Amino acid sequence: MTQPPEVPLIERAKLFGNPQKAQGKISPDGRWLSWLAPRDGVLNLWLAPASDPSDARPMTAEKARPIGQYLWAPDSSALLYVQDKAGDENFLLYRVDIASGADACLTPFENTRVVIVGTSVTKRGEILVGLNNRDPQWHDVNRLDLATGELTEVMRGDGYAGFLADDSLALRIALVPNAEGGMDFFRVEQGKVTAEPFAATTLEDALTTQPAGFTTDGATLYWVDSRGRDTAALIAEDMASGAREVIAEDARADILRVLAHPLTGRVEAYSVNYLTREWVALDAAIGATLDRLKALLKGDIEITSRTDDDRRWTVAVDPVVGPPAVYLYDRNKDELDLFYVSRPELEHAPLVPMHAVEIPARDGLALVSYLSLPYMADVKRTGIPDAPLPMVLLVHGGPWARDQHGYNPYHQWLANRGYAVLAVNFRGSTGFGKSFIAAGDLEWGAKMHEDLIDAVEWAVERGIARRDRIAIMGGSYGGYATLAGLAFTPEVFACGVDIVGPSNLETLLQTIPPYWKPVVQQFHRRMGNPETPEGLALLKERSPLHKADRIRRPLLIGQGANDPRVKQAESDQIVAAMRERSIPVTYVLFPDEGHGFARPENNIAFNAITEEFLAANLGGRCEPAGDTLAASTAQFLAKAQ
């Protein structure tokens, strides 16, 4: 029988190196296009006239760490971006002037993390920012003059978990953590917080209920709200009368994404994301535009920016089996023009589809999951390979987050190397209603882990995975799940890759960033309370560190030295415990990274190490590492022999 031709290796650099462009937007006045692109190998901000996109110029000159996110100043005079130092997540706010090109830090403080509290379309020269430079636990609200950089204190943050402002930049709502693990919501009137809350949540609704913003006139407050229902609905509340209207709801998934008019702030469409994303229009004209875009573009679409006159949009499209792209759409002329393809070098690469599936847990809970298979292993694209494959179980972080359908470089990379790739939204994941989240309470390393084991069994029973060649891999909570998988179920997985994962839940909770302390009750109630004997015992029982002696299979650990969420000590502890028992482990530290690897050189280097590790233990293909390690800051603190 003739063997099918081998699919070419997709180079790691094409998947994990810098994109050609990213985060393309159009300015509110429609005059400018902006995006992130490499400058001397580092992602920086670029600008071009909307009338001539080829006349591009760089606006920033970051030399080491890529810019990760930015926004337009409301008056279109400047680009605003945040940047930290070596992954410490102390983000400062910077402004780069469009006319002069001057780049200045607007919050020049040490050990400070800025949050944007409010922006305005009627007071375009100012924004509200929260600063924890006075007390690291609380963010004081300041009015920031974007032209001069002047900061004026509006309200101190002592005791408040956050604030919500209207378009006039007046604070309207203050959030206070309560003893039930939820939030009390207080009105702010004439600069003072009222004595009694007008709304509240308990732990049950804490992750699925929050105010989502005001209309520009300040008369209507939108909520994402699960109170009295399971999945979060979109609700409009009249601030004068208190009357509430359900705008959108879906029994399958929370309503989280909306399209709001750029000037009025009124919601015009929303999306539901269960297996895949579906847009639903509330406004006829917006519905017609969305229908037109769906007809013109193949893949999931997302509206990423709109001009004030709502004539021109930037539209991101995700084809899954191709690199994402961004288009410019003129609604008046019905003209669609390609802005850019994020990674044009992948346009003809052998990318694979992602199959959305529901996997039943042992107690009947439906686990929305995503499966990718090697290109030649499933020629008919049925979602079942011709023969069982080695598999990588890819576990998302959070855990209060979710995996979703779309182009995913990790799925494409691992499938290209010959592995089935399975991502599971285990109980505790968000987006599927509050009961699904609550099913994960106090279940770290228990029922949450059993969901992953049930997914493995599902894949084996269907002929997708080889039982003896399954790896577990993930970052943050996914790193914890990796350690738990090897320590709690030592015979299930052939190997594991832990990226910035906690090994000791007790020390994890002791070292959370100070600005997380206002919501620490939620951590205690969902993970275990170290201040009670029962809770402390539970945290110890669920910590892989205390069962490190049970680890039998090869383990690779990656850690950022400056991680403020999962401190380096979390990796140090379990590596030390394993080495004391002469259990092989490979440990790679990046001194210039935090919670994950932002610099492409470091990400590519760790993935090269991972690829060799998986090939040795699962038997997949491997691209030679070459000089990728030398180009990174990787330090091997332990190496398995």
Phi, psi and omega per residue, in radians:
M1 nan 2.328 -3.118
T2 -1.293 2.268 3.114
Q3 -1.374 2.470 3.102
P4 -1.166 2.645 3.129
P5 -1.096 2.546 -3.130
E6 -1.282 2.356 3.127
V7 -1.249 2.365 -3.131
P8 -1.052 2.560 3.024
L9 -1.200 2.311 3.000
I10 -1.533 2.156 -3.081
E11 -1.100 2.416 3.102
R12 -0.965 -0.684 -3.084
A13 -1.092 -0.515 3.127
K14 -1.299 -0.463 -3.139
L15 -1.575 -0.654 -2.975
F16 -2.077 -0.052 3.049
G17 -1.335 -3.062 3.127
N18 -1.073 2.400 2.964
P19 -1.229 2.811 3.056
Q20 -1.148 -0.730 3.050
K21 -2.599 2.751 3.110
A22 -2.710 2.737 3.049
Q23 0.940 0.813 3.120
G24 -1.200 2.361 -3.132
K25 -2.475 2.811 3.005
I26 -1.959 2.481 -3.089
S27 -1.188 2.703 -3.139
P28 -0.961 -0.592 3.133
D29 -1.483 -0.051 3.073
G30 1.412 0.067 -3.056
R31 -1.486 -0.423 -2.954
W32 -2.267 2.635 2.943
L33 -1.953 2.476 3.132
S34 -2.336 2.736 3.113
W35 -2.931 2.956 2.972
L36 -1.735 2.401 3.092
A37 -2.729 2.779 -3.134
P38 -1.150 2.439 2.901
R39 -2.312 1.998 -3.027
D40 0.952 0.665 3.034
G41 1.489 0.033 -3.112
V42 -2.165 2.365 -3.135
L43 -1.124 2.155 3.125
N44 -2.298 2.972 3.104
L45 -1.454 2.386 3.097
W46 -2.202 2.796 -3.069
L47 -2.510 2.562 3.022
A48 -2.641 2.652 3.022
P49 -1.110 2.448 3.104
A50 -1.101 -0.448 3.132
S51 -1.355 -0.281 -3.115
D52 -2.626 1.377 -3.086
P53 -1.037 -0.344 -3.140
S54 -1.321 -0.297 -3.126
D55 -1.519 1.152 -3.003
A56 -1.698 2.605 3.060
R57 -2.524 2.554 3.086
P58 -1.298 2.524 -3.114
M59 -1.937 -0.262 3.119
T60 -2.302 2.915 -3.085
A61 -2.428 0.879 3.053
E62 -1.116 2.385 -3.043
K63 -1.828 -0.405 -3.017
A64 -2.164 -0.872 -2.998
R65 -1.897 2.270 -3.106
P66 -1.143 2.534 2.966
I67 -1.243 2.292 -3.032
G68 -1.752 -0.526 -3.123
Q69 -2.716 2.663 -3.121
Y70 -2.722 2.959 3.041
L71 -2.625 2.850 3.074
W72 -1.444 2.442 2.918
A73 -1.075 2.469 -3.062
P74 -0.974 -0.501 -3.130
D75 -1.590 0.141 3.106
S76 1.133 0.264 -3.113
S77 -1.536 -0.245 -3.016
A78 -2.745 2.823 2.968
L79 -1.842 2.405 3.131
L80 -1.984 2.363 3.106
Y81 -2.521 2.804 3.100
V82 -2.026 2.630 -3.119
Q83 -2.634 2.437 3.057
D84 -1.951 -3.024 -3.140
K85 -2.035 1.971 3.012
A86 0.952 0.555 3.047
G87 1.486 0.260 -3.097
D88 -1.380 -0.126 3.109
E89 1.116 0.288 2.936
N90 -1.519 1.404 -3.026
F91 -1.366 2.264 3.020
L92 -1.876 2.735 -3.079
L93 -1.764 2.288 -3.131
Y94 -2.110 2.653 3.093
R95 -2.223 2.279 3.040
V96 -2.056 2.114 -3.030
D97 -1.338 2.323 -3.095
I98 -1.199 -0.736 -3.063
A99 -1.253 -0.836 -3.030
S100 -1.694 -0.377 -3.059
G101 1.419 0.041 -3.135
A102 -1.128 2.344 -3.108
D103 -2.042 2.047 -3.049
A104 -2.363 2.562 3.038
C105 -1.460 2.184 -3.115
L106 -1.561 -0.255 -3.124
T107 -2.275 1.209 -2.998
P108 -1.400 1.202 -3.114
F109 -2.162 2.705 3.091
E110 -1.558 2.623 3.050
N111 0.864 0.829 -3.065
T112 -2.252 2.446 3.088
R113 -2.097 2.081 -3.122
V114 -1.605 2.487 2.979
V115 -2.229 2.502 3.094
I116 -1.545 2.112 -3.072
V117 -1.608 -0.638 -3.102
G118 -2.847 2.542 3.000
T119 -2.217 2.957 -3.017
S120 -2.532 2.557 3.017
V121 -1.751 -0.085 3.088
T122 -1.908 -0.387 3.027
K123 -2.112 1.293 -2.908
R124 -1.299 -0.280 -3.103
G125 -1.539 0.024 -3.083
E126 -2.344 2.732 2.948
I127 -2.467 2.909 3.026
L128 -1.843 2.346 3.100
V129 -2.232 2.633 3.006
G130 -1.810 2.326 -3.114
L131 -2.243 2.310 3.086
N132 -1.869 0.586 3.134
N133 -1.318 -0.384 3.092
R134 -1.443 -0.762 3.138
D135 -2.485 2.077 -3.044
P136 -1.079 -0.286 -3.100
Q137 -1.462 -0.487 -3.012
W138 -2.152 2.515 3.100
H139 -1.760 2.007 3.040
D140 -1.383 2.390 -3.136
V141 -1.503 2.259 3.115
N142 -2.230 2.510 2.988
R143 -1.517 2.237 -3.087
L144 -1.985 2.086 3.028
D145 -1.403 1.992 -3.028
L146 -1.213 -0.438 -3.124
A147 -1.400 -0.731 -3.056
T148 -1.759 -0.336 -3.062
G149 1.425 0.075 -3.109
E150 -1.186 2.343 3.111
L151 -1.922 2.293 3.106
T152 -2.203 2.118 -3.110
E153 -1.157 2.330 3.130
V154 -1.833 -0.830 3.124
M155 -2.767 2.423 3.091
R156 -1.331 2.586 -3.029
G157 -1.590 0.059 -3.059
D158 -0.929 2.071 3.090
G159 1.507 -0.084 -3.076
Y160 -1.910 2.313 3.135
A161 -1.437 -0.212 3.134
G162 2.945 2.990 -3.135
F163 -2.394 2.758 3.029
L164 -2.234 2.297 -3.141
A165 -1.979 2.765 3.031
D166 -1.684 -3.037 -3.034
D167 -1.211 -0.352 3.075
S168 -1.384 0.029 -3.097
L169 1.162 0.420 2.999
A170 -1.563 2.312 3.054
L171 -1.171 2.308 -3.099
R172 -2.062 -0.496 -3.075
I173 -2.408 2.395 3.031
A174 -2.066 2.404 -3.107
L175 -1.853 2.291 3.141
V176 -2.235 2.184 3.085
P177 -1.091 2.492 3.107
N178 -2.038 3.021 -3.043
A179 -1.221 -0.288 -3.124
E180 -1.504 0.068 -3.140
G181 1.496 0.158 3.110
G182 -2.012 -2.634 -3.115
M183 -2.268 2.521 2.892
D184 -1.756 2.383 -3.100
F185 -1.938 2.054 -3.103
F186 -1.909 2.453 2.976
R187 -1.255 2.557 2.991
V188 -1.953 2.084 -3.090
E189 -2.173 2.156 -3.118
Q190 0.903 0.747 3.056
G191 1.388 0.101 3.138
K192 -2.164 2.460 3.123
V193 -1.417 2.252 -3.130
T194 -1.166 2.809 -3.029
A195 -1.282 -0.595 -3.058
E196 -2.029 2.471 3.105
P197 -1.251 2.611 3.066
F198 -1.711 -0.145 3.092
A199 -2.753 2.768 -3.128
A200 -2.727 2.736 2.999
T201 -2.237 2.764 2.928
T202 -1.822 -3.068 3.121
L203 -0.965 -0.645 -3.064
E204 -0.934 -0.706 -3.068
D205 -1.884 0.102 -2.983
A206 -1.067 -0.642 -3.098
L207 -1.618 -0.076 -3.057
T208 -2.183 0.150 3.112
T209 -2.389 2.122 3.043
Q210 -2.829 2.620 3.059
P211 -1.142 2.456 -3.020
A212 -1.955 0.022 3.075
G213 2.199 2.772 -3.126
F214 -1.703 2.694 2.848
T215 -1.177 2.827 -3.041
T216 -1.062 -0.577 3.137
D217 -1.366 -0.067 3.099
G218 1.322 0.048 -3.050
A219 -1.436 -0.491 -3.066
T220 -2.094 2.335 3.043
L221 -1.915 2.194 3.051
Y222 -1.566 2.449 3.046
W223 -2.119 2.508 2.738
V224 -1.678 2.034 -2.818
D225 -2.493 2.133 3.109
S226 -1.863 0.072 -3.132
R227 -1.138 2.227 -3.125
G228 1.411 0.114 3.108
R229 -2.663 3.062 -3.133
D230 -1.610 -0.960 3.118
T231 -1.544 2.613 -3.082
A232 -1.265 2.207 3.078
A233 -1.702 2.825 2.984
L234 -1.641 2.120 -3.033
I235 -2.202 2.422 3.068
A236 -1.856 2.209 3.134
E237 -1.985 2.215 3.050
D238 -1.331 2.064 -3.022
M239 -1.247 -0.354 3.126
A240 -1.440 -0.806 -3.053
S241 -1.708 -0.360 -3.056
G242 1.449 0.014 3.133
A243 -1.157 2.429 -3.092
R244 -2.126 2.400 3.141
E245 -2.215 2.282 3.074
V246 -1.360 2.047 -3.126
I247 -1.545 -0.684 -3.094
A248 -2.753 2.505 3.039
E249 -2.720 2.741 3.129
D250 -2.607 2.280 -3.078
A251 -1.213 -0.314 -3.062
R252 -1.536 -0.592 -2.967
A253 -2.657 2.778 3.103
D254 -1.244 2.558 2.997
I255 -1.501 1.984 -3.045
L256 -2.166 -0.607 -3.074
R257 -1.831 2.319 3.104
V258 -2.352 2.779 2.934
L259 -1.917 2.142 3.120
A260 -2.071 2.535 -3.139
H261 -1.037 2.358 -3.045
P262 -1.102 -0.427 -3.128
L263 -1.835 -0.690 -3.091
T264 -1.557 -0.399 -3.093
G265 1.342 0.079 -3.117
R266 -1.388 2.368 -3.111
V267 -1.230 2.282 -3.079
E268 -2.035 -0.275 3.115
A269 -2.840 2.800 3.088
Y270 -2.526 2.859 3.107
S271 -2.134 2.625 3.035
V272 -2.022 2.271 -3.106
N273 -2.190 1.598 3.037
Y274 -1.732 -1.570 3.018
L275 -1.346 -0.801 3.084
T276 -2.396 2.979 -3.086
R277 -1.501 2.392 3.089
E278 -2.292 2.231 3.110
W279 -1.617 2.428 3.108
V280 -2.231 2.180 -3.091
A281 -1.589 2.486 3.011
L282 -1.807 -0.316 -3.127
D283 -1.976 2.322 -3.037
A284 -1.095 -0.747 -3.109
A285 -1.164 -0.715 3.103
I286 -1.159 -0.670 3.095
G287 -1.065 -0.699 3.123
A288 -1.148 -0.680 3.116
T289 -1.163 -0.764 3.122
L290 -1.091 -0.722 3.104
D291 -1.088 -0.708 3.138
R292 -1.119 -0.751 3.137
L293 -1.143 -0.672 3.102
K294 -1.111 -0.597 3.115
A295 -1.263 -0.571 -3.080
L296 -1.495 -0.493 -3.004
L297 -2.061 2.492 3.137
K298 -1.814 1.947 3.133
G299 2.310 3.092 3.092
D300 -1.251 2.400 -3.113
I301 -1.992 2.669 3.091
E302 -2.498 2.275 3.094
I303 -1.517 2.028 -2.986
T304 -1.767 -0.328 3.021
S305 -2.861 2.715 -3.128
R306 -2.476 2.469 3.070
T307 -1.292 2.810 -3.123
D308 -1.019 -0.647 3.139
D309 -1.404 -0.012 3.095
D310 1.058 0.428 3.116
R311 -1.486 -0.719 -3.035
R312 -2.033 2.371 3.139
W313 -2.148 2.650 2.820
T314 -1.782 2.315 -3.033
V315 -2.188 2.056 3.065
A316 -1.575 2.408 3.110
V317 -2.212 2.359 -3.117
D318 -2.055 1.821 -3.122
P319 -1.479 -0.042 -3.120
V320 1.215 -0.945 -3.104
V321 -1.628 0.302 3.053
G322 -2.639 2.889 3.137
P323 -1.195 2.492 3.079
P324 -1.023 2.645 -3.138
A325 -2.373 2.831 3.081
V326 -2.203 2.362 -3.129
Y327 -2.073 2.717 2.974
L328 -1.792 2.210 -3.120
Y329 -2.128 2.162 3.053
D330 -1.684 1.918 -3.058
R331 -1.199 -0.584 -3.119
N332 -1.208 -0.726 -3.086
K333 -1.626 -0.133 -3.032
D334 0.930 0.835 3.137
E335 -1.980 2.250 3.127
L336 -2.034 2.102 -3.118
D337 -2.164 2.418 3.093
L338 -1.202 2.161 3.031
F339 -1.438 -0.963 3.073
Y340 -2.939 2.771 2.893
V341 -1.769 2.275 -2.998
S342 -1.086 -0.724 -3.128
R343 -2.376 1.383 -3.066
P344 -1.066 -0.405 3.119
E345 -1.162 -0.199 3.115
L346 -1.757 0.031 -3.029
E347 -1.076 -0.527 -3.129
H348 -2.024 0.306 3.105
A349 -1.353 2.711 -3.120
P350 -1.369 1.190 3.116
L351 -1.378 2.685 -3.000
V352 -2.050 2.720 3.089
P353 -1.264 2.879 3.041
M354 -2.007 2.183 -3.113
H355 -1.667 2.155 3.064
A356 -1.536 2.171 -3.075
V357 -2.373 2.769 2.998
E358 -1.921 2.171 -3.134
I359 -1.920 2.195 3.127
P360 -1.368 2.258 2.992
A361 -1.331 2.924 -3.064
R362 -1.098 -0.404 3.101
D363 -1.722 0.207 3.062
G364 1.628 -0.123 3.120
L365 -1.123 2.355 3.135
A366 -1.499 2.186 -3.117
L367 -1.868 1.857 3.082
V368 -1.170 2.167 -3.018
S369 -2.409 2.890 -3.084
Y370 -2.351 2.250 -3.052
L371 -2.123 2.289 3.023
S372 -2.142 2.467 -3.081
L373 -2.187 2.637 3.107
P374 -0.969 2.624 -2.982
Y375 -0.955 -0.836 -3.073
M376 -1.620 0.014 -3.141
A377 -1.486 -0.258 -3.076
D378 -2.536 1.194 -3.033
V379 -1.074 -0.613 -3.121
K380 -1.439 -0.052 3.105
R381 0.986 0.813 3.130
T382 -1.585 -0.274 -3.070
G383 1.604 0.026 3.071
I384 -2.207 2.161 -3.122
P385 -1.280 2.852 3.126
D386 -1.164 -0.480 3.101
A387 -2.582 2.646 -3.137
P388 -0.997 2.524 -3.028
L389 -2.077 2.742 2.853
P390 -1.096 2.565 -3.013
M391 -2.352 2.558 2.995
V392 -1.960 2.085 3.022
L393 -1.517 1.942 -3.029
L394 -1.763 1.987 -2.987
V395 -1.833 2.212 -3.088
H396 -1.318 2.829 3.131
G397 -1.488 -2.989 -3.141
G398 2.115 -1.628 0.043
P399 -1.305 -0.060 -3.064
W400 -1.470 1.231 3.130
A401 -2.702 -2.944 3.119
R402 -2.725 2.736 2.907
D403 -1.516 2.686 3.111
Q404 -2.560 2.903 -3.090
H405 -1.263 2.393 3.075
G406 2.680 3.090 3.056
Y407 -1.067 2.237 -3.124
N408 -2.394 2.005 -3.054
P409 -1.080 -0.531 3.137
Y410 -1.238 -0.706 3.065
H411 -1.078 -0.801 -3.101
Q412 -1.145 -0.740 3.136
W413 -1.070 -0.915 -3.064
L414 -1.210 -0.667 3.084
A415 -1.124 -0.678 3.111
N416 -1.115 -0.472 3.128
R417 -1.494 -0.025 3.024
G418 1.892 0.211 -3.092
Y419 -1.894 2.517 2.818
A420 -1.255 2.511 -3.117
V421 -2.188 2.171 -3.098
L422 -2.194 2.163 3.079
A423 -2.013 2.245 -2.978
V424 -2.105 2.257 2.980
N425 -1.521 1.483 3.139
F426 -1.190 2.854 3.125
R427 -0.996 2.519 -2.993
G428 1.738 -0.349 3.075
S429 -1.161 2.664 -3.102
T430 -1.700 2.831 3.086
G431 1.818 -0.197 -3.043
F432 -2.025 0.361 3.119
G433 1.740 2.844 -3.027
K434 -1.303 -0.505 3.133
S435 -1.212 -0.546 3.099
F436 -1.193 -0.675 3.065
I437 -1.151 -0.836 -3.079
A438 -1.091 -0.475 3.113
A439 -1.102 -0.288 3.105
G440 -1.698 -0.036 -3.125
D441 -1.097 2.252 -3.139
L442 1.064 0.419 -3.077
E443 -2.071 0.316 3.011
W444 -1.016 2.274 3.110
G445 1.248 0.062 -3.138
A446 -2.098 -1.857 -3.096
K447 -1.137 -0.541 3.074
M448 -1.107 -0.682 3.091
H449 -1.263 -0.647 3.113
E450 -1.061 -0.594 3.075
D451 -1.040 -0.711 3.127
L452 -1.163 -0.712 3.096
I453 -1.128 -0.697 3.097
D454 -1.095 -0.629 3.099
A455 -1.179 -0.670 3.063
V456 -1.060 -0.819 3.135
E457 -1.069 -0.712 3.102
W458 -1.023 -0.786 -3.103
A459 -1.194 -0.642 3.122
V460 -1.205 -0.805 -3.092
E461 -1.100 -0.518 -3.124
R462 -1.584 0.104 3.120
G463 1.312 0.345 3.121
I464 -1.489 -0.750 -3.006
A465 -2.102 2.577 2.982
R466 -1.473 2.208 -3.052
R467 -1.028 -0.590 -3.042
D468 -1.548 0.012 -3.095
R469 -2.372 1.127 3.117
I470 -2.166 2.205 3.086
A471 -1.843 2.680 3.011
I472 -2.076 2.391 -3.000
M473 -2.644 2.470 3.069
G474 3.110 2.979 3.140
G475 -2.047 2.610 3.131
S476 1.064 -2.056 3.068
Y477 -1.014 -0.609 3.091
G478 -1.083 -0.552 3.037
G479 -1.209 -0.715 3.039
Y480 -1.043 -0.785 -3.136
A481 -1.067 -0.604 3.080
T482 -1.117 -0.846 3.125
L483 -1.099 -0.729 3.110
A484 -1.120 -0.678 3.137
G485 -1.072 -0.746 -3.117
L486 -1.339 -0.531 -3.083
A487 -1.570 -0.665 -3.055
F488 -1.559 -0.562 3.119
T489 -2.230 1.216 -2.922
P490 -1.168 -0.234 -3.118
E491 -1.737 -0.100 -3.031
V492 -1.376 -0.754 -2.989
F493 -1.865 2.483 3.126
A494 -1.333 -0.430 3.133
C495 -2.977 3.000 3.136
G496 -2.555 2.603 3.082
V497 -2.178 1.945 -3.119
D498 -1.840 2.123 3.107
I499 -2.018 2.036 3.134
V500 0.777 0.808 -3.132
G501 -1.717 2.477 3.085
P502 -1.315 2.443 3.106
S503 -1.850 -0.326 -3.049
N504 -2.340 1.846 -3.045
L505 -1.173 -0.474 3.105
E506 -1.148 -0.884 -3.140
T507 -1.253 -0.498 3.067
L508 -1.019 -0.823 -3.112
L509 -1.244 -0.449 3.112
Q510 -1.272 -0.361 -2.979
T511 -2.095 0.357 3.101
I512 -1.125 2.671 3.121
P513 -1.007 2.572 -3.090
P514 -1.031 -0.554 -3.114
Y515 -1.330 -0.062 2.998
W516 -1.601 -0.211 -3.030
K517 -1.072 -0.544 3.084
P518 -1.024 -0.383 -3.137
V519 -1.988 0.379 -3.082
V520 -1.112 -0.456 3.110
Q521 -1.042 -0.603 3.101
Q522 -1.132 -0.724 3.092
F523 -1.066 -0.794 -3.103
H524 -1.089 -0.731 -3.081
R525 -1.338 -0.447 -3.120
R526 -1.691 -0.346 -3.107
M527 -1.963 -0.662 -3.025
G528 2.420 2.400 -3.054
N529 -1.670 1.946 -3.115
P530 -1.219 -0.142 -3.131
E531 -1.537 -0.042 3.056
T532 -2.065 2.607 3.133
P533 -1.033 -0.702 -3.119
E534 -1.176 -0.739 -3.133
G535 -1.172 -0.707 3.126
L536 -1.124 -0.705 3.107
A537 -1.104 -0.685 3.123
L538 -1.122 -0.777 -3.137
L539 -1.082 -0.701 3.109
K540 -1.151 -0.740 -3.124
E541 -1.090 -0.611 -3.059
R542 -1.629 0.119 -3.127
S543 -1.643 2.085 3.136
P544 -0.983 -0.496 -3.128
L545 -0.932 -0.697 -3.061
H546 -1.395 -0.050 3.057
K547 -2.192 0.422 -3.113
A548 -1.044 -0.487 -3.119
D549 -1.178 -0.257 -3.124
R550 -1.540 -0.175 -3.111
I551 -1.185 2.224 -3.110
R552 -2.065 -0.394 -2.980
R553 -1.820 2.728 -3.078
P554 -1.011 2.450 -3.090
L555 -2.304 2.317 3.040
L556 -2.054 2.299 -3.117
I557 -2.154 2.328 3.018
G558 -2.097 2.400 -3.041
Q559 -2.543 2.481 2.984
G560 -1.663 2.325 -3.056
A561 -1.182 -0.407 -3.050
N562 -1.850 0.317 -3.085
D563 -1.085 2.062 3.135
P564 -1.489 -0.243 -3.084
R565 -1.650 -0.940 3.094
V566 -2.003 1.708 -3.021
K567 -1.096 2.737 3.123
Q568 -0.966 -0.528 -3.135
A569 -1.028 -0.459 3.127
E570 -1.121 -0.696 3.076
S571 -1.362 -0.706 3.135
D572 -0.972 -0.747 -3.055
Q573 -1.060 -0.846 -3.044
I574 -1.321 -0.542 3.056
V575 -1.116 -0.766 3.113
A576 -1.081 -0.742 3.141
A577 -1.101 -0.663 3.140
M578 -1.256 -0.721 -3.121
R579 -1.182 -0.574 3.078
E580 -1.070 -0.518 -3.113
R581 -1.761 0.177 3.138
S582 1.024 0.626 3.073
I583 -1.643 2.159 -3.073
P584 -1.099 2.411 3.071
V585 -2.678 2.524 3.039
T586 -1.960 2.235 -3.011
Y587 -2.258 2.109 -3.114
V588 -2.057 2.176 3.141
L589 -1.962 2.434 3.060
F590 -2.009 1.936 -3.036
P591 -1.219 -0.260 -3.102
D592 -1.973 0.461 -3.137
E593 -2.243 2.875 3.129
G594 -2.077 -2.117 -3.081
H595 -1.501 1.332 -3.010
G596 1.953 3.021 -3.002
F597 -1.987 1.777 -3.051
A598 -1.424 -0.596 -3.121
R599 -1.309 2.178 -3.111
P600 -0.961 -0.623 -3.138
E601 -1.044 -0.677 -3.134
N602 -1.325 -0.706 3.130
N603 -1.105 -0.787 3.125
I604 -1.103 -0.709 -3.135
A605 -1.104 -0.806 -3.136
F606 -1.158 -0.623 3.109
N607 -1.195 -0.549 3.044
A608 -1.132 -0.735 3.083
I609 -1.101 -0.765 3.135
T610 -1.075 -0.736 -3.101
E611 -1.090 -0.764 3.090
E612 -1.123 -0.681 3.134
F613 -1.103 -0.814 3.140
L614 -1.172 -0.700 3.127
A615 -1.073 -0.697 -3.130
A616 -1.188 -0.523 -3.025
N617 -1.846 -0.391 3.129
L618 -2.013 -0.386 3.087
G619 1.617 0.281 3.126
G620 -1.408 -3.082 -3.129
R621 -1.399 2.846 -3.064
C622 -2.600 2.239 2.993
E623 -1.439 2.300 3.127
P624 -0.946 2.500 -3.095
A625 -1.192 -0.552 -3.133
G626 1.017 -2.332 -3.102
D627 -1.762 0.324 -3.063
T628 -1.138 -0.622 -3.138
L629 -1.184 -0.689 -3.137
A630 -1.129 -0.497 -3.125
A631 -1.392 -0.168 -3.093
S632 -1.832 -3.118 3.068
T633 -1.817 0.301 -3.060
A634 -0.998 2.323 3.057
Q635 -2.164 2.156 3.087
F636 -1.481 1.905 3.089
L637 -1.584 -0.258 3.037
A638 -2.720 2.501 3.121
K639 -2.379 2.177 3.057
A640 -1.219 2.420 3.140
Q641 -1.514 nan nan
